[in-house]
């Protein structure tokens, strides 16, 4: 499989992930279409599952720069593929945000007018949250960082367990995307009240960057969290994916049946 096709698959998968995921945040914010975190979490989980179903056989369905880094460190993904994967992921997320803006711009404007919100002013964070992620008082940056790190670590831990041929409890290959999606849904249900549950630098940064150019300006980037944006939504997921991969390979995998001929 050519590297271009792999990168294109990551573009398509991440586009779908953000389109459906951030799309449901739009409908929840603007129309009250979802009630409660679980309904939004389920959409995110299904979006990830469908995106992996479509792209997994081509690129592995990473759809997340943090997971790509973990695969490069722990699963011998060639280093030359890392940056192209990241480019596909970030550009896919950016394009999805642009498409959502085109679709929902009339409703965004109506909502802001009704709430007397001026886009680009501090109060417009309520609509900027349709794109980027924010942690709010009383959550301190240290707690937000820990939440994103732990969430991404659990995600990496589960993914490595699901794809490890030495794991006798792993599901059939065609069920792996669903289990990954369910993992995301559960994590969102727990972490979202603290940080909106990112676990994915591309999912946060690319839509946030689009929102910056679409009129939200400094409210979107860096946002009211200031430098906390980089620490919580960029650095923490990368650290978390490495921590999860390391935990699996040092604490879990050595205890599994020794089957080198089928090892992942």
BALOBA-1460 file (C-alpha; in Angstrom, 3 decimals):
// residues 264
<rec num="1" residu="x" x="0.000" y="0.000" z="0.000"/>
<rec num="2" residu="x" x="1.478" y="3.341" z="-1.022"/>
<rec num="3" residu="x" x="2.132" y="5.963" z="1.640"/>
<rec num="4" residu="x" x="-0.098" y="8.368" z="-0.262"/>
<rec num="5" residu="x" x="-3.054" y="5.992" z="-0.005"/>
<rec num="6" residu="x" x="-2.390" y="5.463" z="3.684"/>
<rec num="7" residu="x" x="-2.282" y="9.202" z="4.303"/>
<rec num="8" residu="x" x="-5.439" y="9.658" z="2.241"/>
<rec num="9" residu="x" x="-7.153" y="6.992" z="4.332"/>
<rec num="10" residu="x" x="-6.153" y="8.875" z="7.493"/>
<rec num="11" residu="x" x="-7.535" y="12.060" z="5.937"/>
<rec num="12" residu="x" x="-10.875" y="10.400" z="5.142"/>
<rec num="13" residu="x" x="-11.159" y="8.651" z="8.486"/>
<rec num="14" residu="x" x="-10.340" y="11.749" z="10.534"/>
<rec num="15" residu="x" x="-12.689" y="13.806" z="8.388"/>
<rec num="16" residu="x" x="-15.532" y="11.418" z="9.220"/>
<rec num="17" residu="x" x="-14.568" y="11.364" z="12.891"/>
<rec num="18" residu="x" x="-14.695" y="15.149" z="13.211"/>
<rec num="19" residu="x" x="-17.666" y="15.612" z="10.905"/>
<rec num="20" residu="x" x="-19.903" y="13.317" z="12.936"/>
<rec num="21" residu="x" x="-18.358" y="14.055" z="16.324"/>
<rec num="22" residu="x" x="-18.189" y="17.836" z="16.131"/>
<rec num="23" residu="x" x="-21.404" y="17.741" z="14.122"/>
<rec num="24" residu="x" x="-23.259" y="16.321" z="17.096"/>
<rec num="25" residu="x" x="-21.750" y="19.033" z="19.300"/>
<rec num="26" residu="x" x="-23.185" y="21.575" z="16.852"/>
<rec num="27" residu="x" x="-26.654" y="20.052" z="16.993"/>
<rec num="28" residu="x" x="-26.532" y="19.730" z="20.775"/>
<rec num="29" residu="x" x="-25.467" y="23.368" z="21.208"/>
<rec num="30" residu="x" x="-27.685" y="24.957" z="18.589"/>
<rec num="31" residu="x" x="-30.795" y="22.765" z="18.711"/>
<rec num="32" residu="x" x="-30.648" y="20.822" z="21.968"/>
<rec num="33" residu="x" x="-30.761" y="17.709" z="19.792"/>
<rec num="34" residu="x" x="-28.950" y="15.530" z="22.335"/>
<rec num="35" residu="x" x="-29.719" y="15.405" z="26.036"/>
<rec num="36" residu="x" x="-26.926" y="14.273" z="28.291"/>
<rec num="37" residu="x" x="-23.316" y="13.354" z="27.704"/>
<rec num="38" residu="x" x="-24.021" y="9.723" z="26.831"/>
<rec num="39" residu="x" x="-25.936" y="10.568" z="23.660"/>
<rec num="40" residu="x" x="-23.056" y="12.691" z="22.403"/>
<rec num="41" residu="x" x="-20.544" y="10.067" z="23.531"/>
<rec num="42" residu="x" x="-22.336" y="7.342" z="21.565"/>
<rec num="43" residu="x" x="-22.187" y="9.413" z="18.368"/>
<rec num="44" residu="x" x="-18.455" y="9.965" z="18.847"/>
<rec num="45" residu="x" x="-17.952" y="6.256" z="19.486"/>
<rec num="46" residu="x" x="-19.913" y="5.205" z="16.413"/>
<rec num="47" residu="x" x="-18.133" y="7.818" z="14.295"/>
<rec num="48" residu="x" x="-14.775" y="6.383" z="15.296"/>
<rec num="49" residu="x" x="-15.951" y="2.820" z="14.714"/>
<rec num="50" residu="x" x="-17.264" y="3.603" z="11.220"/>
<rec num="51" residu="x" x="-14.116" y="5.538" z="10.317"/>
<rec num="52" residu="x" x="-11.912" y="2.606" z="11.368"/>
<rec num="53" residu="x" x="-14.139" y="0.151" z="9.462"/>
<rec num="54" residu="x" x="-13.503" y="2.215" z="6.330"/>
<rec num="55" residu="x" x="-9.789" y="2.922" z="6.742"/>
<rec num="56" residu="x" x="-8.386" y="0.230" z="9.011"/>
<rec num="57" residu="x" x="-7.360" y="-2.180" z="6.280"/>
<rec num="58" residu="x" x="-5.463" y="0.580" z="4.467"/>
<rec num="59" residu="x" x="-3.686" y="2.629" z="7.127"/>
<rec num="60" residu="x" x="-4.547" y="0.888" z="10.369"/>
<rec num="61" residu="x" x="-7.173" y="3.517" z="11.140"/>
<rec num="62" residu="x" x="-5.121" y="5.560" z="13.611"/>
<rec num="63" residu="x" x="-7.090" y="8.806" z="13.067"/>
<rec num="64" residu="x" x="-5.106" y="10.324" z="15.922"/>
<rec num="65" residu="x" x="-1.535" y="11.710" z="15.928"/>
<rec num="66" residu="x" x="-1.015" y="10.450" z="19.469"/>
<rec num="67" residu="x" x="-1.869" y="6.884" z="18.457"/>
<rec num="68" residu="x" x="0.367" y="7.164" z="15.396"/>
<rec num="69" residu="x" x="3.245" y="8.121" z="17.690"/>
<rec num="70" residu="x" x="2.503" y="5.154" z="19.956"/>
<rec num="71" residu="x" x="2.499" y="2.791" z="16.965"/>
<rec num="72" residu="x" x="5.815" y="4.232" z="15.794"/>
<rec num="73" residu="x" x="7.397" y="3.737" z="19.222"/>
<rec num="74" residu="x" x="5.902" y="0.382" z="20.202"/>
<rec num="75" residu="x" x="4.655" y="-1.313" z="17.015"/>
<rec num="76" residu="x" x="7.373" y="-0.523" z="14.466"/>
<rec num="77" residu="x" x="5.381" y="1.870" z="12.298"/>
<rec num="78" residu="x" x="8.075" y="3.229" z="9.958"/>
<rec num="79" residu="x" x="9.168" y="6.691" z="11.056"/>
<rec num="80" residu="x" x="8.901" y="7.939" z="7.484"/>
<rec num="81" residu="x" x="5.144" y="7.364" z="7.684"/>
<rec num="82" residu="x" x="4.536" y="9.372" z="10.862"/>
<rec num="83" residu="x" x="4.515" y="12.883" z="9.392"/>
<rec num="84" residu="x" x="2.375" y="11.931" z="6.349"/>
<rec num="85" residu="x" x="-0.098" y="10.257" z="8.723"/>
<rec num="86" residu="x" x="-0.178" y="13.411" z="10.857"/>
<rec num="87" residu="x" x="-0.694" y="15.566" z="7.780"/>
<rec num="88" residu="x" x="-3.650" y="13.439" z="6.690"/>
<rec num="89" residu="x" x="-5.159" y="13.532" z="10.175"/>
<rec num="90" residu="x" x="-4.822" y="17.281" z="10.747"/>
<rec num="91" residu="x" x="-5.955" y="18.223" z="7.248"/>
<rec num="92" residu="x" x="-8.944" y="15.848" z="7.444"/>
<rec num="93" residu="x" x="-10.033" y="17.386" z="10.747"/>
<rec num="94" residu="x" x="-9.588" y="20.928" z="9.382"/>
<rec num="95" residu="x" x="-11.658" y="20.190" z="6.277"/>
<rec num="96" residu="x" x="-14.409" y="18.599" z="8.360"/>
<rec num="97" residu="x" x="-14.595" y="21.713" z="10.523"/>
<rec num="98" residu="x" x="-14.856" y="23.851" z="7.379"/>
<rec num="99" residu="x" x="-17.704" y="21.736" z="6.002"/>
<rec num="100" residu="x" x="-19.563" y="21.904" z="9.326"/>
<rec num="101" residu="x" x="-19.160" y="25.681" z="9.382"/>
<rec num="102" residu="x" x="-20.658" y="25.995" z="5.897"/>
<rec num="103" residu="x" x="-23.601" y="23.806" z="6.893"/>
<rec num="104" residu="x" x="-24.308" y="25.404" z="10.269"/>
<rec num="105" residu="x" x="-23.229" y="29.022" z="9.747"/>
<rec num="106" residu="x" x="-26.814" y="30.358" z="9.401"/>
<rec num="107" residu="x" x="-27.816" y="28.578" z="12.606"/>
<rec num="108" residu="x" x="-24.680" y="29.693" z="14.411"/>
<rec num="109" residu="x" x="-25.433" y="33.298" z="13.527"/>
<rec num="110" residu="x" x="-29.061" y="32.986" z="14.595"/>
<rec num="111" residu="x" x="-28.056" y="31.401" z="17.894"/>
<rec num="112" residu="x" x="-25.464" y="34.097" z="18.575"/>
<rec num="113" residu="x" x="-27.921" y="36.870" z="17.708"/>
<rec num="114" residu="x" x="-30.596" y="35.422" z="19.990"/>
<rec num="115" residu="x" x="-28.124" y="35.080" z="22.869"/>
<rec num="116" residu="x" x="-26.555" y="38.508" z="22.154"/>
<rec num="117" residu="x" x="-23.191" y="36.853" z="21.564"/>
<rec num="118" residu="x" x="-20.535" y="38.702" z="19.599"/>
<rec num="119" residu="x" x="-18.267" y="36.251" z="17.831"/>
<rec num="120" residu="x" x="-14.687" y="36.810" z="18.885"/>
<rec num="121" residu="x" x="-15.661" y="38.172" z="22.292"/>
<rec num="122" residu="x" x="-15.260" y="36.161" z="25.471"/>
<rec num="123" residu="x" x="-18.901" y="35.072" z="25.567"/>
<rec num="124" residu="x" x="-18.570" y="33.416" z="22.150"/>
<rec num="125" residu="x" x="-16.737" y="30.505" z="23.746"/>
<rec num="126" residu="x" x="-20.131" y="28.776" z="23.863"/>
<rec num="127" residu="x" x="-20.155" y="28.465" z="20.069"/>
<rec num="128" residu="x" x="-16.373" y="28.073" z="19.761"/>
<rec num="129" residu="x" x="-16.818" y="24.854" z="21.776"/>
<rec num="130" residu="x" x="-18.467" y="23.374" z="18.687"/>
<rec num="131" residu="x" x="-14.943" y="23.190" z="17.258"/>
<rec num="132" residu="x" x="-12.236" y="23.273" z="19.923"/>
<rec num="133" residu="x" x="-12.236" y="22.007" z="23.496"/>
<rec num="134" residu="x" x="-12.054" y="23.882" z="26.783"/>
<rec num="135" residu="x" x="-11.761" y="23.112" z="30.457"/>
<rec num="136" residu="x" x="-13.506" y="25.564" z="32.743"/>
<rec num="137" residu="x" x="-13.478" y="26.577" z="36.389"/>
<rec num="138" residu="x" x="-13.241" y="24.892" z="38.849"/>
<rec num="139" residu="x" x="-11.080" y="22.443" z="36.858"/>
<rec num="140" residu="x" x="-7.403" y="23.477" z="37.202"/>
<rec num="141" residu="x" x="-4.918" y="22.886" z="34.411"/>
<rec num="142" residu="x" x="-3.182" y="20.122" z="36.376"/>
<rec num="143" residu="x" x="-6.423" y="18.150" z="36.683"/>
<rec num="144" residu="x" x="-7.305" y="18.738" z="33.026"/>
<rec num="145" residu="x" x="-3.830" y="17.555" z="32.000"/>
<rec num="146" residu="x" x="-4.165" y="14.427" z="34.127"/>
<rec num="147" residu="x" x="-7.629" y="13.694" z="32.728"/>
<rec num="148" residu="x" x="-6.482" y="13.907" z="29.106"/>
<rec num="149" residu="x" x="-3.327" y="11.906" z="29.811"/>
<rec num="150" residu="x" x="-5.176" y="9.139" z="31.649"/>
<rec num="151" residu="x" x="-7.934" y="9.001" z="29.032"/>
<rec num="152" residu="x" x="-5.479" y="8.672" z="26.154"/>
<rec num="153" residu="x" x="-3.422" y="6.126" z="28.086"/>
<rec num="154" residu="x" x="-6.500" y="3.956" z="28.596"/>
<rec num="155" residu="x" x="-7.343" y="4.290" z="24.908"/>
<rec num="156" residu="x" x="-3.847" y="3.138" z="23.875"/>
<rec num="157" residu="x" x="-3.940" y="0.313" z="26.410"/>
<rec num="158" residu="x" x="-7.251" y="-0.977" z="25.043"/>
<rec num="159" residu="x" x="-6.223" y="-0.615" z="21.398"/>
<rec num="160" residu="x" x="-3.001" y="-2.558" z="21.942"/>
<rec num="161" residu="x" x="-4.935" y="-5.299" z="23.741"/>
<rec num="162" residu="x" x="-7.525" y="-5.507" z="20.968"/>
<rec num="163" residu="x" x="-4.975" y="-5.974" z="18.186"/>
<rec num="164" residu="x" x="-2.505" y="-8.240" z="20.018"/>
<rec num="165" residu="x" x="-2.598" y="-11.746" z="18.529"/>
<rec num="166" residu="x" x="-1.142" y="-13.082" z="21.755"/>
<rec num="167" residu="x" x="-4.232" y="-11.937" z="23.643"/>
<rec num="168" residu="x" x="-6.668" y="-14.900" z="23.755"/>
<rec num="169" residu="x" x="-9.488" y="-12.593" z="24.869"/>
<rec num="170" residu="x" x="-9.267" y="-10.340" z="21.826"/>
<rec num="171" residu="x" x="-12.417" y="-10.060" z="19.686"/>
<rec num="172" residu="x" x="-12.644" y="-11.037" z="16.033"/>
<rec num="173" residu="x" x="-10.909" y="-8.513" z="13.792"/>
<rec num="174" residu="x" x="-14.153" y="-7.171" z="12.338"/>
<rec num="175" residu="x" x="-15.359" y="-6.281" z="15.852"/>
<rec num="176" residu="x" x="-12.261" y="-4.329" z="16.876"/>
<rec num="177" residu="x" x="-13.551" y="-0.961" z="15.572"/>
<rec num="178" residu="x" x="-16.734" y="-1.327" z="17.619"/>
<rec num="179" residu="x" x="-14.772" y="-2.036" z="20.790"/>
<rec num="180" residu="x" x="-12.558" y="0.989" z="20.158"/>
<rec num="181" residu="x" x="-15.651" y="3.121" z="19.603"/>
<rec num="182" residu="x" x="-17.215" y="1.857" z="22.825"/>
<rec num="183" residu="x" x="-14.002" y="2.654" z="24.673"/>
<rec num="184" residu="x" x="-14.136" y="6.224" z="23.407"/>
<rec num="185" residu="x" x="-17.806" y="6.530" z="24.369"/>
<rec num="186" residu="x" x="-17.076" y="5.354" z="27.921"/>
<rec num="187" residu="x" x="-14.103" y="7.681" z="28.263"/>
<rec num="188" residu="x" x="-16.137" y="10.649" z="27.034"/>
<rec num="189" residu="x" x="-18.846" y="9.848" z="29.568"/>
<rec num="190" residu="x" x="-16.303" y="10.152" z="32.384"/>
<rec num="191" residu="x" x="-13.854" y="12.819" z="31.158"/>
<rec num="192" residu="x" x="-16.040" y="15.173" z="29.087"/>
<rec num="193" residu="x" x="-17.401" y="17.133" z="32.085"/>
<rec num="194" residu="x" x="-13.799" y="18.052" z="32.901"/>
<rec num="195" residu="x" x="-12.180" y="18.743" z="29.518"/>
<rec num="196" residu="x" x="-14.698" y="17.885" z="26.774"/>
<rec num="197" residu="x" x="-12.621" y="14.685" z="26.339"/>
<rec num="198" residu="x" x="-10.212" y="15.209" z="23.459"/>
<rec num="199" residu="x" x="-7.550" y="12.467" z="23.530"/>
<rec num="200" residu="x" x="-6.641" y="13.506" z="19.985"/>
<rec num="201" residu="x" x="-4.468" y="16.517" z="19.020"/>
<rec num="202" residu="x" x="-5.849" y="16.573" z="15.452"/>
<rec num="203" residu="x" x="-9.469" y="16.528" z="16.612"/>
<rec num="204" residu="x" x="-8.840" y="19.575" z="18.813"/>
<rec num="205" residu="x" x="-6.214" y="21.683" z="17.086"/>
<rec num="206" residu="x" x="-7.409" y="21.554" z="13.478"/>
<rec num="207" residu="x" x="-11.053" y="22.571" z="14.158"/>
<rec num="208" residu="x" x="-9.791" y="25.143" z="16.666"/>
<rec num="209" residu="x" x="-7.486" y="26.583" z="14.017"/>
<rec num="210" residu="x" x="-10.366" y="26.778" z="11.576"/>
<rec num="211" residu="x" x="-12.499" y="28.565" z="14.178"/>
<rec num="212" residu="x" x="-9.671" y="31.076" z="14.669"/>
<rec num="213" residu="x" x="-9.881" y="32.058" z="10.993"/>
<rec num="214" residu="x" x="-13.699" y="31.854" z="10.935"/>
<rec num="215" residu="x" x="-14.167" y="34.781" z="13.310"/>
<rec num="216" residu="x" x="-13.594" y="33.481" z="16.828"/>
<rec num="217" residu="x" x="-9.992" y="34.686" z="16.841"/>
<rec num="218" residu="x" x="-8.239" y="34.478" z="20.199"/>
<rec num="219" residu="x" x="-11.326" y="32.900" z="21.780"/>
<rec num="220" residu="x" x="-10.546" y="29.831" z="19.669"/>
<rec num="221" residu="x" x="-6.755" y="29.952" z="19.642"/>
<rec num="222" residu="x" x="-5.308" y="29.845" z="22.204"/>
<rec num="223" residu="x" x="-8.665" y="30.377" z="23.934"/>
<rec num="224" residu="x" x="-9.415" y="31.334" z="27.545"/>
<rec num="225" residu="x" x="-7.195" y="28.493" z="28.799"/>
<rec num="226" residu="x" x="-4.135" y="30.224" z="27.345"/>
<rec num="227" residu="x" x="-1.037" y="28.026" z="27.399"/>
<rec num="228" residu="x" x="-3.175" y="25.331" z="29.021"/>
<rec num="229" residu="x" x="-4.547" y="24.605" z="25.553"/>
<rec num="230" residu="x" x="-1.182" y="23.265" z="24.382"/>
<rec num="231" residu="x" x="-0.461" y="21.414" z="27.586"/>
<rec num="232" residu="x" x="-3.867" y="19.763" z="27.989"/>
<rec num="233" residu="x" x="-4.964" y="19.067" z="24.418"/>
<rec num="234" residu="x" x="-1.651" y="18.571" z="22.593"/>
<rec num="235" residu="x" x="1.030" y="17.443" z="25.045"/>
<rec num="236" residu="x" x="-1.173" y="15.339" z="27.356"/>
<rec num="237" residu="x" x="-2.550" y="13.038" z="24.594"/>
<rec num="238" residu="x" x="0.939" y="12.385" z="23.235"/>
<rec num="239" residu="x" x="2.230" y="11.599" z="26.730"/>
<rec num="240" residu="x" x="-0.850" y="9.492" z="27.441"/>
<rec num="241" residu="x" x="-0.532" y="7.344" z="24.330"/>
<rec num="242" residu="x" x="3.102" y="6.600" z="25.167"/>
<rec num="243" residu="x" x="2.204" y="5.826" z="28.773"/>
<rec num="244" residu="x" x="-0.568" y="3.456" z="27.682"/>
<rec num="245" residu="x" x="1.669" y="1.693" z="25.179"/>
<rec num="246" residu="x" x="4.450" y="1.348" z="27.726"/>
<rec num="247" residu="x" x="2.043" y="0.005" z="30.349"/>
<rec num="248" residu="x" x="0.721" y="-2.616" z="27.951"/>
<rec num="249" residu="x" x="4.127" y="-3.788" z="26.787"/>
<rec num="250" residu="x" x="5.671" y="-3.923" z="30.263"/>
<rec num="251" residu="x" x="2.791" y="-5.015" z="32.511"/>
<rec num="252" residu="x" x="0.254" y="-6.831" z="30.324"/>
<rec num="253" residu="x" x="1.906" y="-8.359" z="27.278"/>
<rec num="254" residu="x" x="4.651" y="-10.248" z="29.128"/>
<rec num="255" residu="x" x="1.952" y="-12.146" z="31.037"/>
<rec num="256" residu="x" x="0.169" y="-13.334" z="27.886"/>
<rec num="257" residu="x" x="0.749" y="-16.758" z="26.299"/>
<rec num="258" residu="x" x="4.099" y="-16.815" z="24.530"/>
<rec num="259" residu="x" x="3.357" y="-17.174" z="20.825"/>
<rec num="260" residu="x" x="6.062" y="-15.380" z="18.874"/>
<rec num="261" residu="x" x="4.810" y="-16.713" z="15.557"/>
<rec num="262" residu="x" x="1.524" y="-14.853" z="16.010"/>
<rec num="263" residu="x" x="2.757" y="-11.840" z="17.962"/>
<rec num="264" residu="x" x="1.392" y="-8.498" z="16.898"/>
